């Protein structure tokens, strides 16, 4: 799942292709190049989240995300909702 802010979205003509798909492709290429080809990212959901990243320090963003504070309060539920079922 990829979440991005309005500030990030403004930097791309096509956020789906220019950011989200490219990031997943690069991560998967990195995994393969590192010899961990058994790991592969697959996009299950993406959306803009109303968050102003300019007003805080790097670790505050991380803590807010992990702790589900402010605009991130619904992220854990969203992740559970969008989580794919794994078929074996």
Residue pairs with C-beta under 8 A, 6 or more apart in sequence:
1 43
1 44
1 45
1 46
1 78
1 79
1 82
2 19
2 20
2 23
2 24
2 43
2 45
2 46
3 46
3 47
3 48
3 49
3 75
4 15
4 19
4 20
4 46
4 47
4 48
4 49
5 48
5 49
5 50
5 51
5 52
5 53
6 48
6 50
7 52
7 53
7 54
8 15
8 19
9 15
9 48
12 18
12 19
16 46
20 43
20 46
21 43
24 41
24 42
24 43
27 41
28 40
28 41
31 37
31 39
31 40
31 41
42 84
44 82
44 83
44 84
45 78
45 82
49 71
49 72
49 75
50 71
51 64
51 70
51 71
51 72
53 61
56 64
63 69
64 70
64 72
65 72
65 75
68 74
68 75
68 76
